[in-house]
Amino acid sequence: MQHIARKRFGQNFLHDPYFVQSCVRAIAPRPDDLMVEIGPGLGALTEPLLQTLKHLHVVEIDRDLIARLRQRHPPERVTIHEGDALKFDFGSLGSGLRVVGNLPYNISTPLLFHLAQYAAKVRDMHFMLQKEVVERMVAAPSTPEYGRLSVMLQYRFFMDYLFDVPGGAFNPPPRVTSAFVRIAPLVPLPSPARDETIFANMVASAFSTRRKTLRNALKSYLEAADMEALGIDPMLRAENLGMADFVRLANHVAATRPDAQH
């Protein structure tokens, strides 16, 4: 029975053999890899991955697709985790985890933030995403794409923008171009924050109103004079600061005002 893509789950199924093979080559699975696929859908990546992998975990929310997966793959080959990837505990699968998937575009940003929590357990991640999202992930300061997502992911991960995938490679075809990206945890962190909650909250505040200067956006955390003492112009905007600059500001607040945490 043919599966009709469901809009509420953001389903666009990859079907072009060239791009399927390009993705699998980039992932480069090994037989004993601990791998989890988010949203396996109709199995475009699942099937070729299982040609190499001894076992694969999948996270799927669509009951019809879950039933289809159960028919096609015995439990000793595929473990199905039924539910929402945004609520799934990826850390429960173990360490050295490899995460792959053609991510639903409607939840891609919150899902990336959710996955960032498990960086210590992750070896690498390979995702199909909307091109615009990948451009934001890898963006440099002082560019239109640079924002909170850029800073928070670049704090924790190395990201490699691999290749674009046209809408016609999917069914139904999305109205946007997609891109495939490799993400790997940075070990050790190049600019560790003393308090990651303060760092995350300050980055969110700084980008909450992009036109505000740092002096205004971060006034609840520190004075303009504090920024100047750290060599940062308080009249700049959030988009002008690199990730390490945000860490320096946050570390100053963590050292002088630990009560600013929440």
Backbone hydrogen bonds, N-H to C=O, Kabsch-Sander energy under -0.5 kcal/mol:
donor,donor_aa,acceptor,acceptor_aa,energy
5,A,3,H,-0.5
7,K,5,A,-0.6
9,F,6,R,-0.8
10,G,7,K,-2.0
11,Q,6,R,-1.9
12,N,10,G,-0.6
13,F,171,N,-2.4
15,H,169,A,-2.9
16,D,169,A,-1.5
20,V,16,D,-2.3
21,Q,17,P,-2.4
22,S,18,Y,-1.9
23,C,19,F,-2.3
24,V,20,V,-2.3
25,R,21,Q,-2.6
26,A,22,S,-1.9
27,I,23,C,-2.4
28,A,24,V,-2.4
33,D,30,R,-2.0
34,L,96,G,-0.5
35,M,33,D,-1.0
36,V,98,R,-2.6
37,E,57,H,-2.8
38,I,36,V,-0.5
38,I,100,V,-2.8
39,G,37,E,-0.5
39,G,59,V,-3.0
43,G,40,P,-2.4
47,E,43,G,-2.3
49,L,45,L,-2.3
50,L,46,T,-2.2
51,Q,47,E,-0.6
51,Q,48,P,-0.6
52,T,49,L,-1.5
53,L,49,L,-3.1
54,K,31,P,-2.5
55,H,31,P,-0.5
56,L,77,R,-2.5
57,H,35,M,-2.6
58,V,79,T,-2.5
59,V,37,E,-2.5
60,E,58,V,-0.5
60,E,81,H,-1.8
63,R,61,I,-0.6
66,I,62,D,-2.1
67,A,63,R,-2.3
68,R,64,D,-1.8
69,L,65,L,-2.4
70,R,66,I,-2.4
71,Q,67,A,-1.7
72,R,68,R,-1.6
73,H,69,L,-2.4
77,R,74,P,-2.0
78,V,74,P,-2.1
79,T,56,L,-2.2
80,I,78,V,-0.6
81,H,58,V,-3.2
81,H,79,T,-0.6
82,E,80,I,-0.7
83,G,60,E,-2.3
87,K,84,D,-1.7
88,F,84,D,-0.6
88,F,85,A,-0.5
90,F,88,F,-1.3
92,S,89,D,-1.5
93,L,90,F,-1.5
94,G,91,G,-1.1
96,G,121,K,-0.5
97,L,121,K,-2.7
98,R,34,L,-2.7
99,V,97,L,-0.5
99,V,124,D,-2.2
100,V,36,V,-2.5
101,G,126,H,-1.4
102,N,38,I,-0.6
103,L,101,G,-1.0
103,L,128,M,-1.5
105,Y,10,G,-0.5
107,I,104,P,-1.5
108,S,105,Y,-0.6
111,L,107,I,-2.2
112,L,108,S,-2.1
113,F,109,T,-1.9
114,H,110,P,-2.2
115,L,111,L,-2.6
116,A,112,L,-1.7
117,Q,113,F,-0.7
117,Q,114,H,-1.0
118,Y,115,L,-1.9
119,A,116,A,-1.4
121,K,118,Y,-2.0
122,V,118,Y,-0.8
122,V,119,A,-0.8
123,R,97,L,-3.6
124,D,97,L,-1.2
125,M,183,I,-2.6
126,H,99,V,-2.6
127,F,181,V,-2.2
128,M,101,G,-2.5
129,L,127,F,-0.6
129,L,179,A,-2.7
131,K,177,T,-2.6
133,V,130,Q,-1.1
134,V,130,Q,-1.8
135,E,131,K,-2.6
136,R,132,E,-1.5
137,M,133,V,-2.2
138,V,134,V,-1.9
139,A,135,E,-0.5
139,A,136,R,-0.6
142,S,239,E,-3.5
143,T,140,A,-0.8
146,Y,143,T,-1.2
151,V,147,G,-2.1
152,M,148,R,-2.7
153,L,149,L,-2.1
154,Q,150,S,-2.5
155,Y,151,V,-1.6
156,R,152,M,-0.6
156,R,153,L,-0.7
157,F,153,L,-2.8
158,F,184,A,-3.4
160,D,182,R,-3.0
161,Y,159,M,-0.5
162,L,160,D,-0.7
162,L,180,F,-2.3
163,F,180,F,-1.2
165,V,178,S,-2.7
169,A,166,P,-1.9
170,F,167,G,-1.9
171,N,13,F,-2.3
178,S,165,V,-3.0
179,A,129,L,-2.8
180,F,163,F,-2.9
181,V,127,F,-2.4
182,R,160,D,-2.5
183,I,125,M,-3.1
184,A,158,F,-2.7
186,L,156,R,-2.6
187,V,185,P,-0.6
199,F,195,D,-2.2
200,A,196,E,-2.5
201,N,197,T,-2.5
202,M,198,I,-2.5
203,V,199,F,-2.3
204,A,200,A,-2.2
205,S,201,N,-2.4
206,A,202,M,-2.6
207,F,203,V,-1.8
208,S,204,A,-0.7
208,S,205,S,-0.7
209,T,205,S,-0.5
212,K,209,T,-1.9
214,L,236,L,-3.1
215,R,234,P,-2.5
217,A,213,T,-3.0
218,L,214,L,-2.5
219,K,216,N,-0.9
221,Y,218,L,-2.0
222,L,218,L,-2.1
227,M,223,E,-1.6
228,E,224,A,-2.4
229,A,225,A,-2.2
230,L,226,D,-1.2
231,G,228,E,-1.7
232,I,227,M,-2.8
236,L,233,D,-1.9
238,A,212,K,-0.6
240,N,237,R,-2.1
241,L,238,A,-1.8
246,F,242,G,-1.7
247,V,243,M,-1.9
248,R,244,A,-2.1
249,L,245,D,-2.2
250,A,246,F,-2.7
251,N,247,V,-2.9
252,H,248,R,-1.8
253,V,249,L,-2.0
254,A,250,A,-2.8
255,A,251,N,-1.8
256,T,252,H,-1.9
257,R,253,V,-3.5
260,A,257,R,-2.5
261,Q,258,P,-1.1
262,H,259,D,-0.6
